[in-house]
């Protein structure tokens, strides 16, 4: 079959590379893709946030048998609904279900209503009320823009002054646009974090291997929040006891809650979790594959990804046995100087002689005059597998050093944290 993948980042390149392994898949199309994806798929230059334009294009291209929608924005805008209404098969939650990520306020209220463990919180639409609350609440505190903000709409404020300034940036200065019109002020939790993703068809839920993201721009989790500077899988502290707790208290209750609300979720449900002194708690939900978590999860998948996608759409996920490789995978993100704030584009990228087994996921790249150049903040994900995290990270860093472009930077500590956390 011929498959269209929506998106143009490292996550989409990882999905496409996994789909290429499937005997079910013939030609892959990518909307809009990037310079690396162009080597693996036919690029389609259509704005994927224009859901009608995407629907029209798929209507006109009868060769497309299946569409995979991965970014948060088109999911929240109802791209899956649009395609299904035209009779096309599409993977991803519909608009009603995608709200679990599109609105932080909705997701917090859902957890409160259905007793899913999460941090205490208050939601505000008026700046004055939010500022008055922050003037009295416990510090540190977490501020979250209600809407979608490219993974950057979360501020961890260690002082009251930081919190007040953060509120001003979100609600008055509109740093995150309309996403900050409503703000969730959340209790600051302490503990190791883990990304636990799962496939679900609304009835069955099948977890993927866990991973750990590194959101801050600099080593030792310092600097500004980013979309993710690197990942490793699996999470070293996530054992059978924790997996059972998360399934029984978080994953299954969430799927059931969405069904009860008339918002049945079909696709990839992402649980951002924290291991606290009071047990595992939900930090956030995403309605799709994480980026860059996908870059370390899918290389470890033994089962045909296309088979899983079809089973989710057809609501027969219970029939598919999903298998994973042993060992570990590490992804180091190479970023443009200045990211996550302003940065220059168009810097030529030079690639050394990379090891054959290294997986390179292009994120912010373009082709110009026959050369690969930077076109985004997160430019490349250098991914490597190994018998354990230490072996995988050594391979990833050895190959990251073979790549260069003007202003390039990356964290040097991906895969180190949580080594000493007890596995349960």
C-alpha positions as CSV (number, residue, x, y, z in Angstrom):
1,X,0.0,0.0,0.0
2,X,1.0,3.7,-0.4
3,X,1.2,5.7,2.9
4,X,1.1,9.5,3.5
5,X,2.9,10.7,6.6
6,X,1.9,14.1,7.9
7,X,4.8,16.2,9.4
8,X,8.3,17.4,8.8
9,X,10.4,16.6,11.9
10,X,12.7,14.0,13.4
11,X,9.6,12.1,14.8
12,X,8.2,11.8,11.3
13,X,11.6,10.7,9.9
14,X,11.7,8.0,12.6
15,X,8.1,6.9,11.7
16,X,9.0,6.8,8.0
17,X,12.1,4.8,8.6
18,X,10.1,2.2,10.6
19,X,7.4,2.1,7.9
20,X,10.1,1.4,5.2
21,X,10.8,-1.9,6.9
22,X,7.2,-3.1,6.4
23,X,6.5,-5.5,3.6
24,X,3.0,-4.0,3.5
25,X,4.3,-0.6,2.5
26,X,5.2,0.3,-1.1
27,X,5.6,4.1,-1.6
28,X,5.7,6.6,1.3
29,X,4.7,10.2,0.8
30,X,5.5,13.0,3.3
31,X,3.8,16.3,3.8
32,X,5.9,18.4,4.0
33,X,9.0,16.4,5.0
34,X,12.6,17.7,5.0
35,X,15.9,17.0,3.3
36,X,16.5,13.7,5.1
37,X,12.9,12.5,4.6
38,X,13.3,13.3,0.9
39,X,15.7,10.3,0.7
40,X,13.0,8.0,2.0
41,X,9.7,9.4,0.8
42,X,8.1,11.5,-1.9
43,X,7.7,15.1,-0.6
44,X,4.3,16.8,-0.9
45,X,4.3,20.6,-0.5
46,X,0.9,21.2,1.1
47,X,0.2,23.1,4.4
48,X,-0.8,20.2,6.7
49,X,-2.6,22.6,9.0
50,X,-5.0,23.4,6.2
51,X,-7.2,20.4,6.7
52,X,-9.4,21.1,3.7
53,X,-6.4,21.4,1.4
54,X,-5.0,18.1,2.8
55,X,-8.3,16.4,2.2
56,X,-8.5,17.7,-1.3
57,X,-5.0,16.5,-2.1
58,X,-5.7,13.0,-0.8
59,X,-9.0,13.0,-2.8
60,X,-7.0,13.8,-5.9
61,X,-4.3,11.2,-5.3
62,X,-6.2,7.9,-5.4
63,X,-2.9,6.0,-4.9
64,X,-2.9,7.0,-1.2
65,X,-4.3,4.1,0.8
66,X,-3.5,5.3,4.4
67,X,-2.5,8.5,6.1
68,X,-0.6,8.8,9.4
69,X,-1.1,12.1,11.2
70,X,1.6,12.7,13.8
71,X,1.9,16.4,14.7
72,X,-0.3,17.9,17.4
73,X,-1.6,20.9,15.5
74,X,-3.4,19.1,12.6
75,X,-4.8,16.5,15.1
76,X,-6.2,19.4,17.2
77,X,-7.6,21.0,14.0
78,X,-9.5,17.8,13.1
79,X,-7.4,16.5,10.2
80,X,-8.3,12.8,11.0
81,X,-12.0,13.8,11.1
82,X,-11.7,15.5,7.7
83,X,-10.0,12.5,6.0
84,X,-12.4,10.0,7.5
85,X,-15.4,12.1,6.4
86,X,-14.1,11.8,2.9
87,X,-13.8,8.0,3.2
88,X,-10.0,7.8,3.7
89,X,-8.2,5.6,6.3
90,X,-6.2,7.7,8.8
91,X,-4.2,6.9,12.0
92,X,-4.5,9.3,14.9
93,X,-7.1,10.6,17.3
94,X,-10.1,12.7,16.1
95,X,-10.5,16.3,17.2
96,X,-12.7,15.4,20.2
97,X,-10.0,13.1,21.5
98,X,-7.0,15.2,20.6
99,X,-8.2,17.8,23.1
100,X,-6.4,15.7,25.8
101,X,-3.3,17.5,24.6
102,X,-4.7,20.6,23.0
103,X,-6.1,21.8,26.3
104,X,-4.1,21.5,29.5
105,X,-7.2,22.7,31.4
106,X,-9.3,19.8,29.9
107,X,-6.7,17.2,30.7
108,X,-6.3,18.4,34.3
109,X,-10.1,18.4,34.8
110,X,-10.4,14.9,33.3
111,X,-7.8,13.6,35.8
112,X,-9.5,15.3,38.7
113,X,-12.9,13.9,37.7
114,X,-11.7,10.3,37.2
115,X,-9.2,10.2,40.1
116,X,-6.1,9.8,37.9
117,X,-3.1,10.8,40.0
118,X,-1.6,14.2,39.0
119,X,-0.3,17.4,40.6
120,X,-2.7,19.8,42.3
121,X,-3.6,22.8,40.2
122,X,-5.7,25.9,39.5
123,X,-6.7,27.3,36.1
124,X,-7.0,31.0,35.3
125,X,-8.2,33.0,32.3
126,X,-7.6,36.4,33.9
127,X,-4.1,37.7,34.5
128,X,-5.0,39.6,37.7
129,X,-6.5,36.5,39.4
130,X,-3.5,34.3,38.4
131,X,-1.1,36.9,39.7
132,X,-2.9,37.1,43.0
133,X,-2.8,33.3,43.4
134,X,0.9,33.1,42.5
135,X,1.6,35.8,45.1
136,X,0.4,33.4,47.8
137,X,0.9,29.9,46.5
138,X,3.7,27.5,47.4
139,X,7.0,28.0,45.5
140,X,8.5,26.5,43.3
141,X,5.5,26.4,41.0
142,X,4.8,25.2,37.4
143,X,3.1,27.4,34.8
144,X,1.5,25.8,31.8
145,X,0.0,27.5,28.7
146,X,-3.4,25.8,28.2
147,X,-3.0,25.4,24.4
148,X,-0.4,24.0,22.1
149,X,3.0,25.7,22.2
150,X,5.5,23.4,20.4
151,X,6.4,21.7,23.7
152,X,7.7,25.0,25.1
153,X,4.7,26.4,27.0
154,X,5.8,25.1,30.4
155,X,7.7,27.3,32.8
156,X,9.3,25.9,36.0
157,X,9.5,28.9,38.4
158,X,11.9,28.5,41.3
159,X,11.1,31.9,42.8
160,X,7.9,34.0,43.2
161,X,9.5,36.7,41.0
162,X,10.1,34.2,38.2
163,X,6.5,33.0,38.5
164,X,5.1,36.6,38.2
165,X,7.3,37.3,35.2
166,X,6.3,34.0,33.6
167,X,2.6,34.9,34.0
168,X,3.2,38.3,32.4
169,X,5.0,36.7,29.5
170,X,2.2,34.1,28.9
171,X,-0.9,36.1,29.6
172,X,0.0,39.7,28.8
173,X,3.0,39.6,26.4
174,X,1.5,36.5,24.6
175,X,4.9,34.8,24.3
176,X,3.1,31.6,23.3
177,X,0.3,33.3,21.4
178,X,-3.3,32.3,22.0
179,X,-2.0,29.2,23.8
180,X,-1.3,31.4,26.9
181,X,-4.8,33.0,27.1
182,X,-5.6,30.4,29.8
183,X,-2.9,29.2,32.2
184,X,-2.7,26.2,34.5
185,X,-0.8,26.9,37.7
186,X,0.4,23.6,39.0
187,X,2.1,22.2,42.1
188,X,5.8,21.5,41.7
189,X,6.5,17.8,41.9
190,X,9.9,16.2,42.6
191,X,11.2,12.9,41.1
192,X,12.5,11.2,38.0
193,X,10.4,11.7,34.9
194,X,9.5,9.1,32.2
195,X,7.7,9.2,28.9
196,X,5.3,6.2,28.7
197,X,3.7,5.9,25.3
198,X,1.0,3.4,24.3
199,X,-0.9,2.3,21.2
200,X,-4.7,2.2,21.8
201,X,-7.8,1.6,19.7
202,X,-10.1,2.8,22.4
203,X,-10.6,-0.7,23.8
204,X,-7.2,-2.3,24.1
205,X,-4.0,-0.4,25.3
206,X,-0.5,-1.7,24.5
207,X,2.4,0.1,26.1
208,X,5.6,0.8,24.2
209,X,9.0,0.7,25.8
210,X,9.6,3.7,28.1
211,X,12.0,6.5,27.5
212,X,13.5,9.6,29.2
213,X,13.5,13.0,27.6
214,X,15.9,15.9,28.3
215,X,13.8,19.1,27.9
216,X,16.3,21.8,29.1
217,X,18.7,23.3,26.6
218,X,21.9,22.8,28.6
219,X,23.7,20.1,30.5
220,X,22.5,19.2,34.1
221,X,19.0,20.2,33.1
222,X,19.9,23.9,33.0
223,X,18.7,26.6,30.5
224,X,15.4,27.1,28.8
225,X,12.8,24.5,28.1
226,X,13.0,23.1,24.5
227,X,11.0,20.6,22.4
228,X,13.6,18.0,23.6
229,X,17.4,17.8,23.4
230,X,17.7,14.1,23.5
231,X,16.3,10.8,24.8
232,X,17.2,7.3,25.9
233,X,15.2,4.1,26.2
234,X,14.3,2.2,28.3
235,X,13.9,4.2,31.5
236,X,16.3,2.6,34.0
237,X,13.9,2.8,37.0
238,X,10.7,1.6,35.3
239,X,10.3,-2.1,36.3
240,X,7.4,-4.5,36.4
241,X,5.9,-3.1,39.6
242,X,5.9,0.4,38.2
243,X,4.4,-0.7,34.9
244,X,1.6,-2.5,36.7
245,X,0.9,0.6,38.8
246,X,0.8,2.8,35.7
247,X,-1.4,0.5,33.8
248,X,-4.0,0.1,36.6
249,X,-4.0,3.6,38.0
250,X,-3.3,5.8,34.9
251,X,-3.4,4.2,31.5
252,X,-6.6,2.1,31.7
253,X,-8.4,4.8,33.7
254,X,-7.5,7.4,31.1
255,X,-8.8,5.3,28.1
256,X,-12.0,4.6,30.1
257,X,-12.4,8.2,31.0
258,X,-12.1,9.4,27.4
259,X,-14.7,6.7,26.4
260,X,-17.0,7.9,29.2
261,X,-16.7,11.5,28.0
262,X,-17.7,10.5,24.4
263,X,-14.1,11.2,23.3
264,X,-12.8,7.7,22.4
265,X,-9.1,7.9,21.8
266,X,-7.5,5.9,18.9
267,X,-3.9,6.4,18.1
268,X,-0.8,7.0,20.3
269,X,-1.4,8.2,23.8
270,X,1.6,9.7,25.5
271,X,1.8,9.8,29.3
272,X,4.4,12.2,30.7
273,X,4.9,10.7,34.2
274,X,6.8,11.5,37.4
275,X,7.8,9.0,40.1
276,X,7.0,10.9,43.3
277,X,7.1,9.9,46.9
278,X,3.4,9.3,46.6
279,X,3.7,7.1,43.5
280,X,3.5,7.7,39.8
281,X,1.7,10.9,38.7
282,X,0.7,12.3,35.3
283,X,2.6,15.5,34.4
284,X,1.1,15.8,30.9
285,X,-0.7,13.9,28.1
286,X,0.1,14.1,24.4
287,X,-2.1,12.9,21.7
288,X,0.6,11.5,19.5
289,X,4.2,10.1,19.3
290,X,6.7,12.2,21.3
291,X,9.6,14.1,19.7
292,X,12.4,13.0,20.3
293,X,11.1,9.9,22.2
294,X,9.9,8.3,18.9
295,X,13.5,8.4,17.7
296,X,14.6,5.9,20.4
297,X,11.4,3.9,20.7
298,X,10.7,2.9,17.1
299,X,14.3,1.6,16.3
300,X,13.6,-1.0,19.1
301,X,10.3,-2.2,17.6
302,X,10.4,-5.7,16.2
303,X,6.7,-5.8,15.1
304,X,5.6,-4.4,11.8
305,X,4.5,-0.7,12.5
306,X,2.1,-0.7,9.6
307,X,0.4,-3.7,11.0
308,X,-0.1,-1.9,14.3
309,X,-1.4,1.2,12.6
310,X,-4.0,-0.8,10.7
311,X,-5.1,-2.7,13.8
312,X,-5.6,0.5,15.7
313,X,-7.8,2.0,13.0
314,X,-9.8,-1.2,12.6
315,X,-10.1,-1.6,16.5
316,X,-8.5,-5.0,16.6
317,X,-5.3,-4.1,18.5
318,X,-6.0,-7.1,20.8
319,X,-5.0,-9.4,17.9
320,X,-1.5,-8.0,17.5
321,X,1.4,-9.1,19.6
322,X,3.9,-6.2,19.9
323,X,7.5,-7.2,20.4
324,X,10.6,-5.1,21.3
325,X,14.3,-5.7,21.0
326,X,16.5,-6.1,24.1
327,X,19.1,-3.5,24.8
328,X,18.9,0.3,24.7
329,X,18.8,3.3,22.3
330,X,20.0,6.9,22.7
331,X,19.3,10.0,20.6
332,X,21.4,13.1,20.8
333,X,19.8,16.2,19.2
334,X,22.1,18.6,17.3
335,X,20.6,22.1,17.6
336,X,21.1,25.5,16.0
337,X,22.9,28.1,18.1
338,X,20.4,30.3,19.9
339,X,17.6,27.6,20.0
340,X,15.1,27.6,21.7
341,X,15.0,31.4,21.1
342,X,16.1,33.1,17.9
343,X,18.6,31.3,15.6
344,X,19.9,31.6,12.1
345,X,18.9,29.1,9.3
346,X,20.6,28.1,6.1
347,X,23.9,26.8,7.6
348,X,25.5,24.1,5.5
349,X,25.8,20.7,7.3
350,X,28.8,18.5,6.8
351,X,28.5,14.8,7.5
352,X,31.6,12.7,8.2
353,X,31.7,8.9,7.7
354,X,28.9,7.8,10.1
355,X,28.8,4.3,11.4
356,X,26.5,2.1,9.3
357,X,24.2,1.1,12.2
358,X,23.6,4.7,13.3
359,X,20.1,6.0,12.7
360,X,20.0,9.7,11.6
361,X,16.7,11.4,12.0
362,X,16.5,14.7,10.1
363,X,14.4,17.4,11.9
364,X,15.2,20.9,10.8
365,X,16.9,20.4,7.5
366,X,16.4,21.5,3.9
367,X,18.2,21.1,0.6
368,X,19.6,24.3,-1.1
369,X,21.8,24.3,-4.2
370,X,22.5,20.6,-3.8
371,X,23.6,21.0,-0.2
372,X,21.9,20.0,3.1
373,X,21.4,23.1,5.3
374,X,19.7,23.9,8.6
375,X,16.1,25.0,8.6
376,X,15.0,24.7,12.2
377,X,16.1,24.8,15.9
378,X,16.4,21.1,16.3
379,X,18.4,20.0,13.2
380,X,19.3,16.4,13.6
381,X,18.8,13.4,15.9
382,X,21.8,11.1,16.1
383,X,20.5,7.7,17.3
384,X,22.4,4.6,18.2
385,X,21.5,1.2,19.7
386,X,23.6,-0.8,22.2
387,X,23.5,-3.7,24.7
388,X,22.8,-1.0,27.3
389,X,22.4,2.8,27.6
390,X,26.1,3.3,28.2
391,X,27.1,1.5,25.0
392,X,24.4,3.2,23.0
393,X,25.3,6.7,24.2
394,X,29.0,6.2,23.4
395,X,28.0,5.3,19.8
396,X,25.6,8.2,19.5
397,X,28.2,10.8,20.7
398,X,31.0,9.3,18.6
399,X,28.9,9.9,15.5
400,X,27.5,13.3,16.6
401,X,31.2,14.5,16.6
402,X,31.4,13.6,12.9
403,X,28.7,16.2,12.0
404,X,29.1,19.9,12.0
405,X,27.5,23.2,11.0
406,X,28.0,26.8,12.1
407,X,26.6,27.4,15.6
408,X,25.8,23.7,16.3
409,X,25.5,22.7,19.9
410,X,24.2,19.6,21.8
411,X,24.0,18.4,25.3
412,X,26.8,16.1,26.5
413,X,24.9,14.3,29.2
414,X,22.1,12.5,27.4
415,X,21.6,9.0,29.0
416,X,23.3,9.7,32.3
417,X,20.5,10.7,34.6
418,X,18.5,8.2,36.8
419,X,21.4,5.7,36.9
420,X,21.1,5.5,40.6
421,X,17.3,5.4,40.9
422,X,16.1,2.1,42.2
423,X,14.3,0.0,39.6
424,X,10.9,-1.2,40.8
